[in-house]
């Protein structure tokens, strides 16, 4: 039997979960983006990206460190845009959509990076690194998709939370 208290608790958990999803994504993007300025991280990115048709072109235009720093700047900007949700939901939606693209590119590395599957086992047995490291981006993708959708809904609301499109669900 459902009670009003269960509904209130459920709504509270949904709100708290949304905050954790969005700002956990922000934390990951800004933190990992900042790490791209460290030599060890730039070299780690190179080991993954050099096999990717979506990323390997960068190394013909710039150094390993410069390309990693460019990726880091993009990640930091996306994180900061997503963090703007409270006062600029459209910016948050744009940042979230950028994070969707970034996560899809990272997940594509599962198809191009040697060593993704555990030696001696093959698919579907992921290696810890790079396999498991890359696969975690599926969760970041989900957070980015949720954040984009929620921010788009929020940006469609008029003053006092009224929706401009009555068919749009409230979050």
N, C-alpha and C positions, 0 to 999 in steps of 0.2 A: 504494500500500500504506500503510495507516494504522499508525502506531506509537503506543505508549503516550505517548511524548513529544509527539506531535501532539495527543492528547487532553488532556494536561496543559496545553499551550500554549493550546489552544482554551478550556478551562475558565478559565484565567487571564484570557484576553481577555474572556470573558463577564463575569467578576467585575469587571474594570476598566471595561468598557463600562457595566455597571450603575451603578457608582459615578459615572462621568462623567455618565450620563443623569440620575440622581436629583439629584446635587448641582449639576449644570449647570442643571437646572430650578429648584432652590432659589435659586441665584445669580440667575437671570433674574427670578424672582418678587420676591425681596427688593429687588434693584437697581431694576427697573422700577417696583415699588411705591413705593419711596422717591422716585423721580423725579416721581411724581404730585403731590408737594408743591411742585414748581417751577411757576411760572406758565406757562412755555412748554409744558410737558408737559400741564398742565390744558387749555390752549387746543387742543393737538393732539388730546387725547381728545375734547374737545367737537366738533371738526370731524368725527370719526368717529361718535360716539355720537348726535349730534343727529338722524341719519337712521334710527336703529335703533328699532323698536318695543319691543325688549327693554331698551333703555337710556335712551331719550329722556325717559321719565317722570321721571328723576332731576332734570332741570333745572327741572321745575315745583315741586319740593320744596326745592331748595337751589341755591346759586350754582354756577357753573362750577367754581370752585376747590374748594368744599366737596365736590361730587360726585366730583371727581378724587381728592381726599384720601380719601374713603370707599372708592373703588375701590383706592387704594394700600394702605390699611389691610388690606383683604381680601386683596390679593396678598401682603403681608408675612406675615400670619397663615398663609395657605396654605403659603408657603415654609417658615416655621418649623415648622409641623406636619409637613411632608414630611421635614424635616431630623431629626426625632425617631426615625427608623427604627431606629437601633441599640438604643434602650432603650424605645421605645413604638411598635411597629409598627402598632397599631390607629390611633393618632393620625396616623401617616404615611399610612395608607390613607385616612383621612378627608380629610386635606389633599390627597392625590392625587386623590381623587374631586372635591373642590372645584375643583382645577386642570383636571380634565376638563371640568366645566361651564363654567369661565371660558374655556377654549380654544374650546369649541363656540360660546359667545356671540361671542367675537372672530372666529372664522371666519364666523359669520353676517353679519358686517359686509361680507364680500365681496359679499353679495347686496344690501345696502342703501346702501353708500357710493358717492357719485358719484366718478368718476375712477379706479375700480379697474382698468378696462381701458384699455390704451394708446390714446390718441386716434388715429384713422385706421386702427386695426387691429382693435379690438374683441376679443371672446372668441376664443381663449384667451390673448391677449397681455396679460399683467399689466403695469400701470404699475409703476415702481419704488416710488413712494409715492402712494397708499396700497396698491396691489395686492400688490406683493412683501412689503411690511411686514406686511400682514395674513396672507398665505399662509404665512409662516414658522410661524404658530401650528399648522399641521398637524404639524410636528415636535414642538412642545411638547405637543400632544395625545397623540402617540405615547409620549412620555416619561412623561406623567402616567398613561396607561393601564397602561404597563409597571410603573411605580412602585406604582400601586394594587394590581395583581395580585400583585406580589412581596411587598408589605407584608401583604396579606391572607393569603397563604400563610404568611409568617413569624409572623403573629399566631395562626395555627391550630396552630403547633408547641407541643408541651409542653416540659418540661424536657429539656435536652441535645439539642434539635433534633428530637426525635421528633414525627411528625405526629399530630394528634388524629384525622385522617381519612386512613386508609391509601390512599384513592384519589387524594389530592392529590399532585401532583408536587412534588418538592423542587427548589428553586432555589439 
